[in-house]
Amino acid sequence: MSAGQALARALVRRSSGAESGVSLLLGAGHRTHASLLALRRIHSCPAVVLMSPSLPGSFFDLVIAPRHDGGCETDRFWFTDGPINRIRPAKKRPGLGLMLVGGPSPHFDWRTNELVEQIAKLCDGTIQWELSTSRRTPPDFLRILDSLHLPGLDARSPEQRPEDWLPSVLPGAETCWVSPDSVSMVYEALSSGAAVGIFDLPPVTGSRVAESMADLVCRGLLASSSQATTPGALAPSEQVFSEADRIARKIVDLGWLEC
């Protein structure tokens, strides 16, 4: 919805004398900024943006952004570990493991052969692995992987998977390995309650994303490929990872919502 459409709808509703019942506005994405500000003026309620905005942060009542975006945390600028997502833990399927592979990025030096070697070490037949590449994955990656005929590995491209494959299987996976360039996938895997590891790829010097992945390993939330001696040695973190719940509780504590 454009800012003009949002403003027009709000004016029509106000002129009819109807109570809006709006107590909080949430928006994500640069295209929502103008609409958020228009609706904030009409409804006289707080506006929260879930990202580092392209407009000055002071225009909004609260900015919630991933820590790796940079900046300083204040009462009106909150950090989260990664993007907030909708993934929730579910009953685990014994023996099910996922591998999520991205591709070249500004944050890590992509090395297909080294990544394939790390995947091969995990495929010892004790875990049924479902691997999905991404649209950034080099075209020859699956071809090289398929040529090895690794036991217990079902490797496919996104086009070969159902559209809702990841959100449907991730909550039930016991173990999940992710290439570190796939930032959103790393945080979704952590939110699922699975034991999560990241494959080793050389980080680009000065990359905040690479530094954030290293920080998660240091905090014990992630394991690195070099730390896992066998697939079964990877255990879930003892720390509960649910940034969506944490942020929701903090917003409720502000008194902006009636609960």
C-alpha positions in Angstrom: 0.0 0.0 0.0 1.4 3.4 -0.9 1.5 6.3 1.5 -1.3 8.0 -0.4 -3.5 5.0 -0.2 -2.9 4.6 3.5 -3.6 8.2 4.2 -6.8 8.1 2.1 -8.1 5.0 3.9 -7.4 6.5 7.3 -9.1 9.8 6.4 -12.2 7.9 5.2 -12.3 5.9 8.4 -11.9 8.9 10.6 -14.6 10.9 8.7 -17.1 8.1 9.3 -16.6 8.5 13.1 -15.4 4.9 13.5 -12.9 4.2 16.2 -9.7 2.8 14.6 -8.6 0.7 17.6 -5.0 1.1 16.4 -2.5 1.2 19.2 0.7 0.2 17.5 2.1 0.3 13.9 4.7 -2.1 12.7 6.5 -2.0 9.3 9.4 -3.8 7.6 10.9 -2.7 4.3 11.8 0.7 2.9 8.5 1.0 1.0 6.6 1.0 4.3 8.3 4.1 5.7 6.0 6.7 4.2 2.8 4.7 5.1 4.0 4.2 8.6 4.5 7.9 9.1 1.2 8.8 7.5 -0.7 6.4 9.7 1.2 7.4 12.8 0.0 11.0 12.3 -3.6 9.9 11.7 -3.9 7.4 14.6 -1.5 9.2 17.0 0.1 5.9 18.0 3.7 4.6 18.1 5.3 3.5 14.8 8.0 0.7 14.9 10.2 -0.1 12.0 11.8 -3.5 11.8 15.1 -2.6 10.0 17.6 0.1 9.7 15.5 2.8 8.0 16.5 4.8 5.0 14.9 7.8 6.8 16.3 9.2 10.0 15.6 6.9 12.9 14.2 9.8 14.9 11.2 9.9 12.6 10.0 6.6 14.3 9.2 5.8 17.9 11.3 2.7 17.8 13.8 1.1 15.4 14.5 -2.6 15.7 17.5 -3.8 13.5 20.0 -6.7 13.3 23.1 -6.0 15.3 25.3 -6.5 12.2 23.7 -3.5 10.6 25.9 -1.4 12.9 25.1 1.7 15.0 24.6 2.3 18.7 21.9 0.7 20.8 19.6 3.3 22.6 16.2 3.4 24.2 14.8 4.0 20.7 17.1 1.8 18.7 17.2 -1.9 19.7 19.5 -4.6 18.4 18.5 -8.1 17.6 20.7 -11.1 16.8 19.8 -11.4 13.1 16.5 -10.6 11.4 13.4 -11.5 13.4 11.6 -14.5 11.9 8.5 -16.7 12.3 10.2 -20.0 12.9 9.2 -21.8 16.1 10.5 -25.1 17.5 8.4 -28.3 17.0 8.6 -32.0 17.8 11.9 -33.2 16.3 12.1 -36.0 13.8 14.8 -38.4 14.9 17.6 -38.7 12.4 16.5 -35.7 10.3 19.2 -33.2 9.4 19.2 -30.2 7.0 22.0 -28.6 5.0 21.3 -25.1 3.6 23.8 -23.8 1.1 24.0 -20.3 -0.2 26.6 -18.9 -2.6 29.1 -16.1 -3.2 28.6 -13.0 -1.1 30.5 -9.9 0.0 31.1 -11.4 3.4 32.8 -14.8 2.8 35.2 -16.2 0.2 33.2 -18.9 -1.6 35.1 -22.1 -2.1 33.0 -24.9 -3.7 35.5 -27.7 -3.3 36.2 -27.0 0.4 32.5 -26.8 1.1 31.8 -30.1 -0.6 34.6 -31.8 1.4 32.9 -30.6 4.7 29.6 -31.9 3.5 31.1 -35.3 2.6 32.6 -35.7 6.1 29.1 -35.3 7.6 27.5 -38.0 5.4 28.4 -41.2 7.2 25.0 -42.8 6.8 23.8 -42.2 10.4 21.7 -39.2 9.5 19.2 -38.6 6.7 20.3 -35.3 5.2 18.1 -33.0 3.1 20.2 -30.4 1.4 18.9 -27.4 -0.5 20.9 -24.9 -2.5 19.9 -21.3 -3.1 19.6 -19.1 -6.2 23.1 -17.8 -5.4 24.7 -21.3 -5.5 27.1 -21.8 -8.4 25.6 -24.0 -11.1 28.3 -26.7 -10.8 27.8 -27.2 -7.1 25.1 -29.9 -7.2 26.7 -31.6 -10.1 30.0 -32.0 -8.1 28.0 -33.1 -5.0 25.9 -35.6 -7.0 29.0 -37.2 -8.5 30.2 -38.3 -5.1 27.0 -40.4 -4.3 27.2 -39.6 -0.6 25.1 -41.9 1.6 22.0 -40.5 3.2 22.1 -37.2 1.2 19.1 -35.8 -0.7 20.5 -32.7 -2.4 18.2 -30.5 -4.5 17.9 -27.0 -5.8 15.1 -24.6 -4.6 13.2 -25.3 -7.9 13.1 -29.0 -7.0 11.6 -28.3 -3.5 8.0 -27.3 -2.7 7.6 -23.6 -2.1 7.0 -24.0 1.6 9.6 -26.7 2.1 11.9 -24.9 4.5 9.4 -23.5 7.0 7.6 -26.9 7.0 10.7 -29.1 7.7 13.0 -26.8 9.6 11.1 -26.8 13.0 11.3 -30.6 13.1 15.0 -31.0 12.2 17.3 -32.3 14.9 20.4 -30.8 13.2 21.0 -28.1 10.7 24.2 -27.0 8.9 24.2 -23.7 7.1 26.8 -21.9 4.9 27.7 -18.7 6.8 26.8 -16.4 3.9 23.1 -17.5 4.4 22.5 -15.1 7.3 18.7 -15.3 7.5 18.9 -19.1 7.3 21.4 -19.3 10.2 19.0 -17.3 12.5 15.9 -19.3 11.3 17.8 -22.5 12.1 18.7 -21.2 15.6 15.0 -20.2 16.2 13.9 -23.8 15.3 15.7 -25.2 18.4 17.9 -27.5 16.2 21.5 -28.1 16.9 23.1 -25.6 14.4 26.5 -25.6 12.8 28.0 -23.4 10.1 30.4 -24.6 7.4 33.8 -23.0 7.4 34.4 -20.4 4.7 37.1 -17.7 4.9 35.6 -14.4 6.1 36.1 -11.1 4.3 38.1 -8.8 6.5 36.0 -6.1 8.1 32.6 -7.7 7.3 30.1 -7.2 10.1 28.2 -10.2 9.0 31.3 -12.4 9.2 32.0 -11.0 12.7 28.5 -11.7 13.8 28.8 -15.3 12.8 32.1 -15.6 14.7 30.4 -14.0 17.7 27.6 -16.7 17.6 30.2 -19.4 17.6 32.1 -17.8 20.6 28.8 -17.5 22.5 28.1 -21.2 22.0 25.0 -20.7 19.9 26.7 -22.2 16.8 29.3 -24.8 16.1 31.8 -24.5 13.3 32.6 -27.4 10.9 36.1 -27.7 12.4 34.5 -28.3 15.8 32.3 -31.2 14.8 34.2 -34.5 14.9 31.1 -36.6 14.0 27.5 -35.6 12.9 26.1 -37.0 16.2 28.5 -34.9 18.3 26.6 -31.7 17.4 24.2 -30.8 20.3 21.6 -28.0 20.6 22.7 -24.9 22.4 21.6 -24.7 26.0 20.6 -21.1 25.4 17.1 -20.6 24.2 17.1 -18.5 21.0 13.9 -16.6 20.3 14.5 -13.0 19.3 10.8 -12.5 18.3 9.6 -13.4 21.8 12.3 -11.3 23.5 11.4 -8.2 21.5 7.7 -8.8 21.9 8.1 -8.9 25.6 10.1 -5.7 25.6 7.4 -3.9 23.5 4.7 -5.0 25.9 6.8 -3.7 28.8 6.7 -0.2 27.1 3.0 -0.1 27.8 2.0 0.6 24.2 -0.3 -2.4 24.0 -3.2 -3.6 26.2 -2.6 -7.3 27.0 
